[in-house]
Amino acid sequence: MSWWYVYVLRSLVRDFIYVGSTNDLNRRSLQHDRGYVQSTKAYRPLELVAYVAVTTEARARTLEKYFKRGSGKAILKRRIIGD
């Protein structure tokens, strides 16, 4: 079985949280760390603070969108990353 991941990165130098999804968490983390991702390049260094594994890409994309908006963003900050 292959997994899809919804992950949360936090900048260590600025007030910035990034939510993304991928089927290869290690590869994607390296891309963020090396500055290959335009959305996070200016906020490095980053730390992985949480991730959720799901079985389908569709579910991962749905969760990613949820965590980027309104109540999902509030739940993410309050309950999952605790800030």
RODO-2510 file (C-alpha; in nm, 4 decimals, decimal comma):
residues 83
     n   res          X          Y          Z
     1     m     0,0000     0,0000     0,0000
     2     s     0,1281     0,3463    -0,0843
     3     w     0,0617     0,6408     0,1411
     4     w    -0,0062     1,0073     0,0851
     5     y     0,0939     1,2619     0,3463
     6     v    -0,0441     1,5978     0,4508
     7     y     0,2407     1,7753     0,6266
     8     v     0,2940     2,0938     0,8243
     9     l     0,6163     2,2940     0,8208
    10     r     0,7017     2,5840     1,0499
    11     s     0,9661     2,8455     0,9843
    12     l     1,2345     2,8663     1,2510
    13     v     1,3034     3,2332     1,1773
    14     r     0,9653     3,3890     1,0920
    15     d     0,5996     3,3478     1,1835
    16     f     0,5044     3,1160     0,8974
    17     i     0,3236     2,7822     0,8698
    18     y     0,3052     2,5835     0,5456
    19     v     0,0677     2,2950     0,4712
    20     g     0,1298     2,0631     0,1772
    21     s     0,0716     1,7107     0,0531
    22     t     0,2941     1,4526    -0,1116
    23     n     0,3402     1,0814    -0,1689
    24     d     0,7092     1,0986    -0,0690
    25     l     0,7620     1,2920     0,2529
    26     n     1,1421     1,2558     0,2574
    27     r     1,1842     1,3839    -0,0986
    28     r     0,9475     1,6748    -0,0403
    29     s     1,1213     1,7714     0,2855
    30     l     1,4536     1,7850     0,1008
    31     q     1,3010     2,0049    -0,1698
    32     h     1,1804     2,2489     0,0954
    33     d     1,5144     2,2411     0,2812
    34     r     1,7148     2,3087    -0,0349
    35     g     1,5000     2,6030    -0,1418
    36     y     1,3433     2,4354    -0,4464
    37     v     0,9889     2,5268    -0,3355
    38     q     0,9018     2,8871    -0,4165
    39     s     0,6331     2,9087    -0,1443
    40     t     0,8753     2,8293     0,1395
    41     k     1,2116     2,9406     0,0033
    42     a     1,2127     3,2757     0,1893
    43     y     1,1163     3,1154     0,5222
    44     r     1,3974     2,8636     0,5629
    45     p     1,5057     2,6943     0,7803
    46     l     1,1876     2,4958     0,8314
    47     e     1,0925     2,2158     1,0673
    48     l     0,8396     1,9408     1,0102
    49     v     0,5943     1,9772     1,2993
    50     a     0,3186     1,7324     1,1989
    51     y     0,1977     1,4990     0,9281
    52     v    -0,1018     1,2774     0,8596
    53     a    -0,0846     0,9650     0,6425
    54     v    -0,3833     0,8730     0,4258
    55     t    -0,4370     0,6101     0,1571
    56     t    -0,5386     0,8246    -0,1404
    57     e    -0,4220     1,1398    -0,3107
    58     a    -0,7797     1,2703    -0,3168
    59     r    -0,8075     1,2432     0,0617
    60     a    -0,4680     1,4114     0,1054
    61     r    -0,5691     1,7040    -0,1177
    62     t    -0,9001     1,7408     0,0676
    63     l    -0,7234     1,7500     0,4068
    64     e    -0,4624     1,9920     0,2771
    65     k    -0,7327     2,2332     0,1602
    66     y    -0,9166     2,1947     0,4908
    67     f    -0,6073     2,2801     0,6979
    68     k    -0,5416     2,5882     0,4839
    69     r    -0,8817     2,7478     0,5477
    70     g    -1,0883     2,8902     0,8355
    71     s    -1,1801     2,6361     1,1000
    72     g    -0,9321     2,3793     0,9695
    73     k    -0,6485     2,6280     1,0104
    74     a    -0,7652     2,7103     1,3644
    75     i    -0,7836     2,3398     1,4575
    76     l    -0,4410     2,2812     1,3073
    77     k    -0,2852     2,5614     1,5113
    78     r    -0,4698     2,4946     1,8363
    79     r    -0,4942     2,1151     1,8497
    80     i    -0,2241     1,9702     1,6257
    81     i     0,0764     2,2014     1,6473
    82     g    -0,0296     2,3559     1,9765
    83     d     0,0536     2,7198     1,9123
***
